[in-house]
Amino acid sequence: MTLPDERETAGREVKPFLAHLDDLRRAVLKSLAAVAVGMLVAVPLAPWIMTIAKIPLRQAGKDPDRFLRVIHVTGGVSIAMSIILWTGLIFSAPLVVLFVCQFIFPGLTRRERKAVLPAMGFAVALFALGVAVGAVMLLRVTLEWMLRINAWLGVAVDFWLVNDYVGFVLKLLLALGLTFEFPVVILALGRLGLVTARWLAAKRRHVVVVLLIVSAVVTPTVDPVTQTLFAAPLYVLYELCIWLVWAMERGRGRGSQA
């Protein structure tokens, strides 16, 4: 007996290798175009973004107008380019994820596409949530920790370079937004029946280790406090995924009984 997905796969035309390369080229070009558009949008917003980026430093107890300095003649240009680049990447990241999924979708069956498509809007919301969590919760604590380390070592810090500070802030927000996308993968796998709530619950200890490793890789700092704060909301999302997968399993069970 042939399953529906098997019939669909058997009747679907298989693209040649060069056609897949052309699809990949289009996905890359669209992703680059999205980044370019995001950078253009960030150009007039650069002064406002700089003002917003100062808020966590002020919350950490330092006056950014005195503590942040430029020591090079071309410092302003470098700062502006850094803001535009990283903000453009933040703005375009959800679209880049969408274009990557469009490249993958032709190789999926109808059932797999139905499992993945509803997750795209959820992915955009999760990315925005990750950036918001980083801006509201993580940055202030991280900056306070950095200042306390300097005080503990007895190292006087008179100022920070603006370019270093802006790059640190925006890289951290981008990294947190991207890592917040992992629940989309788990929920898609759960909807396909490839993972269960029981299996996810049994892997909690392994997930903690993996999240700590990921946070150590993607965070632009090496201190354990930032890495732990980075991994903590991700683990909360993992626990939420367990409950959501469990709810999907119950929904499927009720549907089969009906």
C-alpha positions in Angstrom: 0.0 0.0 0.0 1.4 3.4 -1.0 1.1 6.2 1.6 -0.2 9.7 0.4 3.2 11.3 0.9 4.9 8.5 -1.0 2.5 8.9 -3.9 3.1 12.7 -3.9 6.9 12.2 -3.8 6.7 9.6 -6.6 4.6 11.9 -8.9 6.7 15.0 -8.3 9.2 16.0 -11.0 12.8 15.9 -9.8 14.8 18.9 -10.7 18.2 18.6 -12.3 21.3 19.6 -10.3 21.8 22.8 -12.3 18.2 23.9 -11.6 18.8 23.5 -7.9 22.0 25.7 -8.2 19.9 28.3 -10.0 17.3 28.2 -7.1 20.2 28.6 -4.7 21.6 31.5 -6.6 18.2 33.2 -6.5 17.8 32.6 -2.8 21.3 34.1 -2.2 20.6 37.2 -4.4 17.2 37.8 -2.7 18.9 37.5 0.7 21.6 40.0 -0.3 18.9 42.3 -1.7 17.0 42.1 1.6 20.2 43.0 3.6 20.8 45.9 1.2 17.2 47.2 1.7 17.6 46.7 5.5 20.7 48.8 5.4 19.0 51.5 3.4 16.2 51.6 5.9 18.8 51.9 8.7 20.5 54.9 7.2 18.0 57.6 8.3 17.4 55.7 11.6 21.1 55.7 12.6 21.0 58.7 15.0 17.8 57.3 16.7 19.4 53.8 16.9 22.5 55.3 18.5 20.3 57.1 21.1 18.5 53.8 21.9 21.8 51.9 22.1 22.9 54.3 24.9 20.0 53.4 27.2 21.5 50.2 28.6 24.7 51.9 29.4 22.9 54.6 31.2 20.9 52.0 33.1 24.3 50.4 34.1 25.3 53.5 35.8 27.4 55.3 33.2 26.7 58.5 31.4 27.0 57.5 27.7 27.7 61.1 26.6 30.8 61.2 28.8 31.8 57.5 28.9 31.6 56.8 25.1 34.3 58.5 23.1 35.7 58.8 19.6 39.5 59.0 19.2 39.9 58.8 15.5 39.2 61.4 12.8 37.1 58.9 10.8 35.4 57.6 13.9 32.0 59.0 13.1 32.0 57.3 9.7 33.0 54.0 11.2 30.3 54.2 13.8 27.7 55.1 11.2 28.7 52.2 9.0 28.7 49.8 11.9 25.2 50.9 12.9 23.9 50.6 9.4 25.4 47.2 8.8 24.3 45.5 11.9 20.9 47.1 12.0 20.4 46.2 8.4 21.2 42.6 9.3 18.7 42.7 12.1 15.9 44.2 9.9 16.5 41.7 7.1 17.1 38.5 9.1 13.4 37.4 9.1 13.3 37.8 5.3 16.6 35.9 4.8 15.1 33.0 6.9 12.0 33.2 4.6 14.1 33.0 1.4 16.0 30.0 2.8 12.8 28.3 3.5 11.5 29.0 0.0 14.6 27.3 -1.4 14.0 24.3 0.8 10.2 24.1 0.3 10.3 22.6 -3.3 12.0 19.5 -1.8 9.3 19.0 0.8 6.1 17.0 0.5 2.7 18.7 0.9 2.4 17.5 4.5 5.8 18.9 5.4 5.0 22.3 3.8 1.8 22.4 5.8 3.9 21.8 9.0 6.5 24.5 8.1 4.4 27.3 6.6 2.4 28.2 9.7 5.7 28.5 11.6 7.0 31.4 9.4 4.9 34.1 11.1 5.8 32.6 14.5 9.5 32.8 13.4 9.3 36.5 12.8 7.6 37.0 16.1 10.2 35.0 17.9 13.0 37.0 16.3 11.5 40.2 17.4 11.0 38.7 20.9 14.7 37.7 21.0 15.8 41.2 20.1 13.4 42.7 22.7 14.6 40.3 25.5 18.2 41.3 24.7 17.5 45.0 24.7 15.3 45.0 27.9 16.9 42.3 30.0 20.3 41.2 28.9 22.3 44.3 27.8 22.0 46.2 31.1 23.1 43.2 33.2 25.9 42.3 30.8 27.3 45.9 30.9 27.1 46.0 34.7 29.0 42.8 34.9 31.7 44.1 32.6 32.1 47.2 34.7 32.2 45.1 37.9 34.9 42.9 36.5 37.1 45.9 35.8 36.5 47.2 39.3 37.3 43.8 40.8 40.6 43.7 38.9 41.4 47.2 39.9 41.5 48.4 36.4 40.4 52.0 35.8 38.1 52.4 32.8 37.8 56.0 31.8 35.9 55.4 28.5 34.8 52.9 25.9 35.1 53.4 22.2 31.8 54.1 20.6 32.4 51.8 17.7 33.3 48.9 20.0 30.2 49.5 22.1 27.8 49.8 19.2 29.2 46.6 17.6 28.9 44.7 20.9 25.2 45.8 21.4 24.0 45.1 17.9 25.8 41.8 17.5 24.3 40.6 20.8 20.8 41.6 19.7 21.2 39.9 16.3 22.6 36.7 17.9 19.7 36.5 20.4 17.1 37.1 17.7 18.5 34.3 15.6 18.9 31.8 18.4 15.2 32.5 19.4 14.3 30.8 16.1 15.0 27.2 17.4 11.5 26.6 18.8 10.2 26.9 15.2 12.3 23.8 14.2 11.1 21.9 17.3 7.4 22.6 16.7 7.7 21.8 13.0 9.3 18.4 13.9 6.6 17.9 16.5 3.9 18.5 14.0 5.4 16.1 11.6 5.5 13.5 14.4 9.3 13.2 14.3 9.7 14.2 18.0 7.4 13.7 20.9 6.8 15.6 24.2 8.1 12.6 26.1 11.3 12.5 24.0 11.9 16.2 24.4 11.4 16.0 28.2 13.9 13.2 28.4 16.5 15.3 26.6 16.4 18.3 29.1 19.9 17.7 30.4 21.4 17.4 27.0 19.6 20.6 25.9 21.0 22.6 28.8 24.5 21.6 27.7 23.8 22.4 24.0 22.3 25.8 24.9 25.3 26.8 27.0 27.7 25.8 24.2 25.6 27.8 21.7 25.6 30.8 23.9 29.3 30.6 24.4 29.8 30.5 20.6 27.3 33.3 19.6 27.8 35.8 22.4 30.4 38.4 21.7 31.8 38.1 25.2 33.4 35.2 27.1 32.1 35.8 30.6 29.8 33.1 32.0 27.2 35.5 33.3 26.3 36.8 29.8 26.3 33.2 28.5 24.0 32.0 31.3 21.7 34.9 30.8 21.7 34.2 27.1 20.9 30.5 27.5 18.2 31.0 30.2 15.3 32.4 28.0 16.2 29.8 25.4 15.6 27.0 27.9 12.3 28.6 28.9 11.3 28.4 25.2 12.4 24.8 25.1 10.1 24.0 28.1 7.3 25.9 26.3 7.9 23.7 23.2 7.4 20.6 25.2 4.0 21.7 26.3 3.1 22.9 22.8 4.1 19.5 21.3 2.2 17.7 24.0 -0.9 19.8 23.1 -0.5 18.9 19.4 -0.3 15.3 20.3 -3.5 15.5 22.3 -5.1 17.3 19.5 -4.1 14.6 17.0 -5.3 11.9 19.5 -8.7 13.5 19.7 -8.9 13.9 16.0 -8.1 10.2 15.4 -10.7 9.2 18.0 -13.3 11.3 16.3 
